[in-house]
Structure formats: C-alpha cells, structure tokens
Amino acid sequence: MTTADSLATIKALQPTSRHPITAPFGQLHAPRGFSDLPAGAQRLSEILGAQPKRTSFGEHLALRRWFSEPIGATSVDGVPERTLDAALMHLLAPDLPSCANDAENWLFIDAETTGLAGGTGTYPFLIGVAWWDAGGLEVEQFFMREQSEEHAVLVTLAERIAERPVIVSFNGKSFDWPLLETRYRMTRVIQPPVPRAHIDFLHPARHLWRLRLGSVQLRELEKHILGWNRGADVISQLIPQIYFEYLRGGSPEPLVPVFLHNQMDLRGLAGLASRVLGLLDNPEAHSRDPLEIFGLSRICERRGEAARARKLYERSIASALPAATGRQARRALARLAKRDGDHDLACRLWEELLDNSPEGLEAYEQLAIHYEHRLREPGRAATLARKALAELRRASRPGAIAPSAQRTWRLRFQKRLARLAHKRTALLSEGTEMESKPAAAESN
C-alpha cells in the first residue's frame, strides 16, 4: 500500500458524524439521519433488508437471518442435542466448564476487519454471530456504517455474549477474539465481556484433516469434508478495500458479497462443529476414512483416553493408511501397548518399523531396551544397537533425519553399546570367578 493509500484509509475511517462516540453508558444519542453517513448507507440497508439498531452509544446496522440447516449438506449431522456428553466435550477441549455442555450456550462468532494483520489500528467493521435455534441456525450481523458506530456494535455484541457465554470460532482464539478485546479496551468506557469458555475448531480440524487435505482453511473443509461448495465468494484479502471504498462514498453493492461471505463462514463453522461432534461421539458410525480415524486416535491419546486411542489406532492401521502415516500409527500404538504392559504387541509393531527412519531408529532402541532389561539378553540388545548404527551409516534415505538428529541417535547407540560391553565383561568376570572357587576348594 502506498503512502497515499494509507492516508486515504485513515481519512475513510474518520467518523463523518458530529455526534460524540464516547457518551456515558446509558445515555442515548439523538436520532441520526442517513445524511450523516456515507452516501451508500441507505442503499445498503435497502439491498440487505437490514435495519438500524439503537443502543446506548448510538446506532449500527443489524441484519438477522434464519437457516433451516447450517449449510444444507446431507453429510452434516445437523443441530446437536442440547445437552452434550461431558466426556465428548473433554475430547473436544480440556478443562471446559459445565456450561459448555449446553449447546444453547454456544455463540458462533466471526468478524470481518479493516486489516488481516490485526493491531490497534484494525477495526472489526462487520461482526457476525450465530446460534442453534428452532432446529436451524440463527445468524445475526452487526455493521459499522461508519467508524463512530463501533461502540454501538461492541455493546450489542456484549449483550449476545451475556446471553450465550460460550464463544465458538475458527481461528478466533488467535485473531478475532484478541482483536475484539483490544477494541473494547480502546473504548475506555465499555467493559470487555468475559466469555465462560472459548472453543476453537481450528485445533481439532488440524488433527483430523491436515494429513488428508494439507490446508485446513474453512472453505476447504466445507468442500472436502462437509460436501458443500460455496460457489462464487469474495476474496478475503479484498474485503478491507471494499469497505474503505464504501466509506469514501463508493457504491454499497460490493459490500453485499461481504455480508454473504460472513454468513457462509458462520454456517460453515456450525456445520463443522456438528461434524466434529459426531466423529468424537461415534467414530464407527461417522467415518470410514483411515486418515480421519488416525486423527481421532491422536485426539484421544492427547486427552488421556488411551484405551479408546488404541482401538482407533488399530482400526486405522487395518484400513490401509498411507505408508508414512501407517508408520506413525504403529509407533503411537506401540508406545501405548508398552505403557499398558502389552509387550508382545509392542515388540511386533517395533519389528515392523526397523529401518533408518525416525520411527525405525526408535524401534531399534525400544527393542534393545526390551532385550536388555526384560529378557536379560544383552548380546541380542547389542546386536540391535550395532544394526541401528549400520542403518545410520548407510543413510539409505537421505534427508529422512536431520544431521543433528543423526548425531544424537549415533551417540545414544554408542553409549548403549559401551554399557552393554561393560555389562558383558562384568558378567564374564563374575562367571570366571564362580568357576575358580570350586577348583580352589578341591585343592584344599
């Protein structure tokens, strides 16, 4: 952006109204006409069918729509039960308060802003919220027709959070909510609302689908996981400029796709939430994808659900995982089996992994530990350590292990060999001593 563009943006964000924007809480502004707003404000209201909403800090534009289904896709489970199982919620996110178990407390949130980098100069000019209602999804949007309406928008948002105190977002923990908290604090007169909980579906999405899709952007998840194609949609990077053009007196029509984009983000988020809840609740009924099952396994393991994780790892391995992911699944299952005392299964899995990959070197080490400490066979343990060192020397897969990691593994196996050699010498010495004692007794 050039210096001229930056100055034009600053000028566009300056309020056009002469009314103050920091009136004492509870004091209503005088009614304001469209003449105080950007030229396209009235036309935008007519196109959208939106209405001004009065608050203690003036007005903003409000639009509400109800959708019978989150995204209208048959692959989505629809609206969940009101009361969600506590164990399921623990899998979704740890340490959630009990109020998060009530789906009626959930408030989906997504903001369109004047910049994608955040910072104190970034304004959330359009805030969308949604909640499950009457078997469908109620979507409400709050729009700043000019910068002076920010206080009014923030007051209305605080009211919605007071009604439904569990915020639900997609990457909102990193961007939307920190930005909104900053804007509340910068008003100096509106206390930031304090949600009871914040659930962000970006994190389970990464576990479940990154290996399969690579990108876990919401639009990609809608298309490939929920079976919903948005069709024509505004490019996110263009949204700030569209808003600035409107503030400068430009046509309001380009803002209409921005409202639709925000609605689709909220609908996609609600659909994604339903899909994730269904998977966590009953993976056998909701998934046949081995990569998805592998992702569920990792979520269960992270949350301490070892028995369930073992079942899911076994199921994913039996479902023809890609080779690299299959190795990860075998290593994870072997670790859990060892922790549970199932050493036979752990050893079988380690033996399947032996090579010079990270998983293979760990397998050599674990089998060496098993033979040294459990079976008391130091010779066999030493043989495994020597084979591991040979794998490192061959490096049949260049780049599979970083040079620093190779050095670490080499030192570990060398130390193990040295210790095993010392132990073997001690055992031989002890055996020689025991043999000499009867001979000495006979000579006496």
N, C-alpha and C positions, 0 to 999 in steps of 0.2 A: 504494500500500500504506500502511495506517495505521500509527501507532506501535505499536499493539497487535499488528498482524500481524507487523511487523518483529521485535518481541520474541519472539513465538511461534515465528518461523522460527529465530531464534538458539537458542532453547531446544531446538527439534527437532533441530538439528544437533549438540547436545552429546552426547557418547558416553554410552550407558547402562551400558556395561561398566566394571568396576573395573580391568580389565587395562590395563597401560600400552600406549601405541601407539608408543613410540619405543625399543623394546628394541634392544640391539646386534644388528647384522646377523648372521644365522646362529643366533640364539637363538630357539627355538620357544616360542610361548606355550603355556600349559596348555590342554587341550581346553576348549571353552566350550559350554555348552548353550544351547538356544533361549530359556531363561528370561532370559538376559542381553540379548536382542534385542527389538526392537519386537514387539508382540503378533502381528502378521500375518506374521512372517518364516517360520515353519514352514509356514504355509498357502501362502504364495507359492512356496516351494520345491516343495511337492507339486503345485500347479497347473501350474507350468512344467516339472516333471521335472528340476529343477536340483539340483546337489549342492554342498556346501561344499568349498572348495579350501583346503588348508593351505599356508601359506608361512612364511618366516622371521619374518614380522610378524603372524602370526595367520591368520585365515580370511577368505574372502569367498565369495559365491555365484557359481557358474560354470555356464554353460549352453552346450552345443555342439550345432549342427545342420548337416547337410549338405544342399545343394540341388543337384539334378541340372543345373539351368540357373540362371544369375544371376537372371533374372526370368520365365522361362518364355514369352518373346515370340519369335515367329518372325523379327522384324526385327533381332534382336540376333545378332551373329556367333558368340556362344558363347565358349568359352575360347580365347585366342590361343595361337599356338605358344610353346614355352618360350623360345626364343631370338628376340628381336625385332631387326629390322634397325636398325643404328646410325643410318642416315640418317633412318629413320622416327622414331626417338627424338629426334633433333635437331630435327625439326619439332615434336614434342610439347613439348619444353622444352630450352633450350640448356644446354650445359655439364654434362650428366648424366654421372656416372661410368659405367664399363663395366658395373658390377654391375646397373645399372638395365635393361640389355638382357636380363636373365634374368627372365622373368615369375615364376619361382619365388621370387624375392627380394621380390616385391611384397606389402605388407601394407596392405589397405584398413582405414581407421580412421574411427570416428565416435563421438562422445561425447554423452550426454545429461547436462545440467548443472542445478545449482540456480538458475541465472540465465542470461539471454540476453545480458547486457551484459558479462560477463567480470569481471575484477578479482580481487583476492586473496581475497575472501570467497566466491567461486564454486567449488563442488565438482563434479567430474565423477563423479556417483554411478553411472552406467552407461556402461561403455566397451565398444564392440563392435569386433571386428577380424574380418577375413575374408581368405582367400587361395584361389587356384585350386588345386584338388586333385582328382585322380582323375576329370578331365573335368567337374567341377562346382565348386561354391563351398562351402567350409567356413567356417561362421560361429561365432565364439566370443564370449560376452558375460561381462563381469565386473561384479558388482553389489555396491555397498556396502550391506549390510543396516543398518548404522549408520555414523556418521562415523568411528569408530575403525578401520574396516576399509579406510580409504583407503590406508594404507601397503601392505596386502596386495595390493590391486588394482594399485597402481603397480608393485610388484615383479613381478607376473605380466605386466603389460604390457611391462616392460623385457625380460623373458625372450623374449616374442614378437618384439620389435623386434630383439633379438640374433639370432634365427633368420632373420628376414626384414627386412633393414635398409633397404628402400626403402619409405617411407611413401607411401600413395596416399590422397588425400582430396578432398572437395568443399568448398571454402572453409575447409579445415583450416589452411592457412597463416596465415590471418587470425584464426581463432578457436580451433579445437580444440587445435592443437599449442602455440601460445603459452600457453594455459591450462594444459595438461598440464605444460609446462616449469616454469611457476610453481609448480604443486603439488609437483613433485619437489623444487624448491629449498626450498620451505617445510617439507618434512620434515626437512631438515638432516642426514639420515642415509642417504638414498637418492640415489645419483648419477643425474642425468638421463641417459637413454640418448641416444646421438648417432646418428641415422639417417645412412646413407651418402648418401641423396638423398630429396627430398620432391617428389612430382608432385601438382599440384593441378589437377583437371579443370574447375574453375570458369573458368579463363582461356581454354582452347580452346572451352569451351561459349559464352562470350560472343562470340567471333569467329564461331562457326559459326551460332548460332541467335538472338542477341538481335534482329537485324533482323526475323526471321520471327515470333518469339514475344513480344518485349518483355521478358517475365520469363524468367529462366533459373534459376528455382528448380528443385531436383532433381525435385520432384513433377511440375512442368510438363514437364520434359524427358522424364521417364518416359512421360507420357501422350501427348505430341505427337511425340516423336522415336523412342522405343522401342516405342510401341504398347502400353503397359502401364498399366492403371488400377488403382491400389491399392485402390479402394473405400473402405470406412469406415476412417478413420485418426484417431488422436488429434491434436488441435490442439497444435502445438509450444509455444505460449505457456502452455498449461495443464500441461505436464509438470512444471515445478518444483513447482507447488502440489500435484499428485498425490503427488509424493514426500514433501513436507512432511506431508501428511495421513497417509501411511503411517507416518512416523517418530513422529507423535503418537499412534499406536495405532489408526489407521483401518484400514478394510478393505484387504487387499492386491490385491483383484481389479482395481481401476483401473490398477494397475501392469502388468498383463498386456499391454494395448494399447501401453504404452510400450516393452516388450521387442519386440513385433512391429514397431512403428514403427522402432526401431533396426535390426532385421533388414532391413526393407524399404529403409532408407537405404543399407545396405551392399550389398544386392542390386542396387539401382538404380545405385549408383556403379560396381559391377563391370560391369553391362550397358552403362552409358555409356562406360566405358573401352574395352570391346570395340568399340562403335560408332565411337568416335573413332579408334581404331587402324585399323579397317577403312577409314574415309574417308581417313585420311592415307596409307595404304598403296596404295590403289587407288580413287581417287575415281570413275573412269569406271564401275567395276563396282558401286559402292555408293551412288551418288547421281544423281538426275535433277532435283533441286531447284536452280534457279538461285541462290537466296539462299544455300544451303548451299555451292555451288561458289564463290560470291563470298567467303564466309567462309574457305574453304580457300585462295583466292588470297591473301587478306591474311596468313594464317599463313605461307604460302610466302615471300611478299615480306619479312615481318619476319625470317625465318630466313635470308635471303640467297639463297633459291632462285629467282632472277629468271626463268630460262628456264621453270621449271615454273609460276611465278606468271603469266607472260604467257599461257601456254596456257589456264590456268584462267580468267583474266580474259576472254579471247576467247570461251571456251565459255559463261561466264555471260552475256556481252553478247548472244550469239547465242540465248540461251534465254529471251528476253523478261523481263528484270528489271523490277521497278517503276521508274518514271521517275527518282525521286530516287536510288535505288541504282545505276541504269544510268549516271547522270552520274558518280557516284563511281568506278565501274568504268572508265569511259572516261578519266577523269583519271588514275587509277592506271596504266592501260595506256599512256597517252600518255607519262607520266613514264618508265616502263620502256623504251619504244621509243626515246625521246630518249637515254636513258643508253646504249642499245645501238647508237646511231648510225642507227637506222631513222627518219630524219627525215620521210620521206613518210608513214608510218603515223601518226607523232606529229601532223603537221600536219592530216591528215584528221580525227583524233579531236578536236583542238583546235577545228577549224572547226565540228564538230557541237555544240560546247558554248557557242558565243558567245552570251552574254546578260549580265544584271546579277547573276547568282548568284555565289557564291564560285568555283565551278568555271569559270563563264563569264569572269569577270574575269582569272582565272589564264590562261585560254585566250587572251584578248586580249594579255596580257603576253608569253606564250611565243611567239605568232605574231609580235609586234613584234620580239622578240629575234631570231627566225629571219630575218625580212626585213632587219633592220638588220645583223646580223653575218655570217650565212651567205650571203645572196643580195645583200648590198650594195645594198639598195633602201631608203634612209632615208625617201623620200617615202611609200612604202607603209606602213612602220613607223609614221610619224607619223599617217597616216590611221587606223590601228588604235587608236593611243593616243587620238585625238580621239573615235572611236566609243565607246571604253570610258568616257571622261569623260561622253559623252552618256547612256550607259546609267546611270551613277551619278546623273545629274541627273534622269532620268525616274523612277528608282526604281519601276518597274512592279510590283515585288513587295515591298511594304513589309514590313519585318521580316526579309527574307531575309539581310540583312547588318547587323550591329550598327553604330551610329553611329561608334564608334571605328575599326572596320574600314573603313568608308566613307572616313573621313578619311585613313587610311593609304593606301588604294588611290588616292585622289584625288592625294595628294602624289607617289606613285610615278609616276603617268602624267603629271602636270605636269612633274616633273623630267625624265622621258624626252622629252617634247615640247621642253622647253627645250634639252636636249642635242642632240636631232636638228636643231632650228633652228640652233643654233650650228654643228653639223657641216655643214649645208646651206650656210650663209653662207660657211664656210671653203672648201668645195668650189667655190662660185660665184666666190669671190675668186681661188682658185687658177686657175680656168678663164679668168678675165678677164686675169690676169697672163700666162698662157701665150699668149693671143691677141695681147697687146700686144708681146711680144718679137719675133715675125716682122715686125710693122709697123715697129718701130724699126730692125731690121736693114736693111729695104729702104730707109728714108730715109737710112741711112748710105751 
